[in-house]
């Protein structure tokens, strides 16, 4: 049976267009122009996914999601917005919303479809889901802390000399290092002087790095099998790095925890975090080689 | 022939004895030497005044002055009836011999005492050492008594002198003709003229043309309106002054000359201009942000619709597809402009920390390394030390990337890009130098204005440099530009340490 999606936006043209695309891809779609209409629709029928705009009159997207989740705990939900996602990071943290995508120009239909599919099927892990079927994919294993350099060097070779690769590699080093020391070995950030930085990883601490390349984009995935990362932590760190207090000072001005993650997210076009609690932590970075979708970056965090 | 200065001379003669007494007490003047063309007019004069007829003055003047000195003891101040009537070359010689000349006309117009004061100041400064020697030679007791009295009087004189020389404004007094009665040290510093004695010299002979012009204008205005004239004036790029000109009026209400108070406000002006610029950018940013946000929904819809149409282009004829392509392209272009506007007004910061400048510049270079138009550009790195800066890394990368890309554009693919970095006190100075066509002088003031661009339509948003400017400001730094064809340098000065207040309000 086709999955049922409820699309909510006060911009009629937007849901008309999105609705059409989703239907073409096999989903059943109903629409609502505001939060009240949406709640009525949810009452009348069963839905698998609620996709709503944030900035609507009378009831904002966050509020709609909060009420809907309370009433329908199995309902999956996500937000879409034309505005700066970072402006909503505090709300995202408070309401535990991990999926917010942007309305860009050019419009990124592929991202909408990808996110919808992931949410509905809950089948999110694996770099191959985020690139074309024809993409070339390689995987390396990090079994020793020295292998981090090897992993980054391979990326340089594999992706070649393009600007998109520079950004991807900078983030890769940061993410791989985090995966080895925080993820796999569970080191503490405030005790860096006690770390063994030249260390072999135990078999269950192995970190896997995948590389993918298709016509439009390049991507890396870093996976550790300890699953220590949590959606709550990620939202917390992003919030602290992005949000400001009344004076305009970032909340984290004096501590640097999570800054690496934040900077990586700012550098990468599409940054995806997939978590299976206590089992897998996967961070996927996707970069468009031609810089096609410049503008605000989506928030994509899935936790199971 | 008339005796134009007879009246003044008569006054002087009367004052003569009293004057010498006072001068003697306060300023160690032993004799007053009058040079007049008709000495017989000076019937009553004190033994301390020496009268010399004009006719007695003959070249070589240096010798003459030496004789006078010998005769009068320490006559370093010449009260002259009519300086113009003196033999040619005498004035020059006198000044060379370090005599101060005071026209007696100043007695009538009330400028006499200031002028005399100035002259004695100059003399005093020159004679410090001579004084010391003189005291040694005197009789012990007399010496002690004189010493005591002159010390007290010297203190009084010094007090006034110190006030005048330490006021931080430049002070100038000129008579109606333009001859200077007094010029303090600050004036000399501001206009870069020597520490000489400019007594009774016309300002035309001391200052350069722009200052002369200013002097003329302000004096004329003050005299005409009989009131204070306040103005600001720039002398080139490096000097901006605030100039207050007052008519000097005696108790009878007659104007005697002009007084000028000049303040060097260059630093304040430049700081204020930077603040105004920053204000401008911030206001624009807020305005633009609102508009840009509103455009996002419509643009996303337009793009989306076009893309959907184009995904079914097989259904359309070539002409229709061509039009759709065009609409799509233009819509995406609008989207890019909106993104630029929003990134301009965004106040994002990853937080401040200490970062190595070398690493930041290396990162910037890797980005441009892969860009085609940098292929034929030679890049030279001259990083002295590896300075650390306290900054937001993301923003700094943006700053230098902008500057480096601009440099590349200016060189049109051919030339030398030189990056320098060195520590200077508690700042780090980064230089980005290119050998490109340079910035037109008339554009220099506008390059940091939003939307100002010399690139053709669609190629530049004109927001690169304003963003750079704002980020540098937020870091408590400065940015300076100098440019001539083939030689353009952007210098970014950044604090190496956390500046007070910086971490409290990163706006």
HADDOCK unambig.tbl for C-alpha pairs under 7 A between the chains (distance, minus, plus):
assign (segid A and resid 13 and name CA) (segid B and resid 301 and name CA) 6.73 0.50 0.50
assign (segid A and resid 14 and name CA) (segid B and resid 301 and name CA) 5.93 0.50 0.50
assign (segid A and resid 82 and name CA) (segid B and resid 296 and name CA) 5.65 0.50 0.50
assign (segid A and resid 82 and name CA) (segid B and resid 297 and name CA) 5.69 0.50 0.50
assign (segid A and resid 83 and name CA) (segid B and resid 293 and name CA) 6.41 0.50 0.50
assign (segid A and resid 103 and name CA) (segid B and resid 300 and name CA) 5.72 0.50 0.50
assign (segid A and resid 104 and name CA) (segid B and resid 300 and name CA) 5.26 0.50 0.50
assign (segid A and resid 105 and name CA) (segid B and resid 299 and name CA) 6.05 0.50 0.50
assign (segid A and resid 105 and name CA) (segid B and resid 300 and name CA) 4.80 0.50 0.50
assign (segid A and resid 105 and name CA) (segid B and resid 303 and name CA) 5.67 0.50 0.50
assign (segid A and resid 105 and name CA) (segid B and resid 332 and name CA) 5.42 0.50 0.50
assign (segid A and resid 105 and name CA) (segid B and resid 335 and name CA) 5.22 0.50 0.50
assign (segid A and resid 106 and name CA) (segid B and resid 300 and name CA) 6.67 0.50 0.50
assign (segid A and resid 106 and name CA) (segid B and resid 303 and name CA) 5.34 0.50 0.50
assign (segid A and resid 106 and name CA) (segid B and resid 304 and name CA) 6.76 0.50 0.50
assign (segid A and resid 106 and name CA) (segid B and resid 332 and name CA) 5.56 0.50 0.50
assign (segid A and resid 107 and name CA) (segid B and resid 300 and name CA) 5.70 0.50 0.50
assign (segid A and resid 107 and name CA) (segid B and resid 303 and name CA) 5.93 0.50 0.50
assign (segid A and resid 107 and name CA) (segid B and resid 304 and name CA) 5.12 0.50 0.50
assign (segid A and resid 161 and name CA) (segid B and resid 370 and name CA) 6.16 0.50 0.50
assign (segid A and resid 162 and name CA) (segid B and resid 370 and name CA) 5.58 0.50 0.50
assign (segid A and resid 163 and name CA) (segid B and resid 367 and name CA) 5.62 0.50 0.50
assign (segid A and resid 163 and name CA) (segid B and resid 370 and name CA) 5.96 0.50 0.50
assign (segid A and resid 166 and name CA) (segid B and resid 367 and name CA) 6.73 0.50 0.50
assign (segid A and resid 241 and name CA) (segid B and resid 350 and name CA) 5.95 0.50 0.50
assign (segid A and resid 242 and name CA) (segid B and resid 350 and name CA) 6.98 0.50 0.50
assign (segid A and resid 247 and name CA) (segid B and resid 505 and name CA) 5.91 0.50 0.50
assign (segid A and resid 248 and name CA) (segid B and resid 505 and name CA) 5.93 0.50 0.50
assign (segid A and resid 248 and name CA) (segid B and resid 506 and name CA) 6.14 0.50 0.50
assign (segid A and resid 248 and name CA) (segid B and resid 507 and name CA) 5.57 0.50 0.50
assign (segid A and resid 249 and name CA) (segid B and resid 504 and name CA) 6.22 0.50 0.50
assign (segid A and resid 249 and name CA) (segid B and resid 505 and name CA) 5.37 0.50 0.50
assign (segid A and resid 249 and name CA) (segid B and resid 506 and name CA) 5.43 0.50 0.50
assign (segid A and resid 250 and name CA) (segid B and resid 351 and name CA) 6.36 0.50 0.50
assign (segid A and resid 252 and name CA) (segid B and resid 351 and name CA) 6.85 0.50 0.50
assign (segid A and resid 253 and name CA) (segid B and resid 351 and name CA) 5.09 0.50 0.50
assign (segid A and resid 253 and name CA) (segid B and resid 352 and name CA) 6.48 0.50 0.50
assign (segid A and resid 295 and name CA) (segid B and resid 339 and name CA) 5.72 0.50 0.50
